[in-house]
Amino acid sequence: MYYFAKFQVGEPPVEQSAIIDTGSDTFAFPCDNCTSSDCGSHQDPRYIISNSKTFGFKVDCDFTVSY
């Protein structure tokens, strides 16, 4: 069983959905620059970062991220 949530991202706001992983503290949604095989397919189209005036990445320095 899994859960998902709808939320608004960026300015102007764009509705996205994400699967809620109840076994970790990770919250993620698909962006247009995702190149990993983990990106998978999702209910909503990938979020287009360049369309947002406010979107930014927050990277936890204790965690390695590849884009």
N, C-alpha and C positions, 0 to 999 in steps of 0.2 A: 504494500500500500504506500502511496505517496501523496503529498499535498502540494498545491501550487497556490501562488498569490498573484494578483494583478497589482501593479503600481505604476506611478508616473515618474518618468526620468527626464531630466534636462529642462531647458527653456528654449523654445516652447515645449511644454510637456508632451511626451509620447507614452502611450500606454504599452507596457511590457508585461510579460508573465515570467515567473521563475518557479522551478521546482524547489520546494523547501526540503533541505537535507536536515532531518531532525537528529542525525548522528554527529553533526559537526557544527562549527560556527560559520560555515561558508554560505554566502548568498551570491549568486551569479546569474547573469542573463547574457544572451548572445549578442555580440557586437559585430559590426561589419568587418573589422580587422582581425577576427579570430581565424587563425591558421592551424590550430591544433586539431588532431583527430578527435579530441574530446568535445568539440563544439556541438556535434550532433544536430538533430533536427528539432525544431521547436514549434510551438503553437503560433507564435507571432513572428513576423519578419525580423531579421537582425536589426539591432539599433544602429542607426547611421550617426556616428560620433560627430562628423563635420556639420550636421544639421543643428547641433546644440550650441548655444552661446555659453553654457555654464558647465558642461560635462568635463570631468577631470578624473584621472586615475589616482587612486590612493593605493600605494603599494606598501605592504608590511615588510620591513627590512629583514625580518627573521624568516621570510618565506621567499623562495626563488620563483620568479615569474618569467615566462618566455612569451614574447609577443611576436 
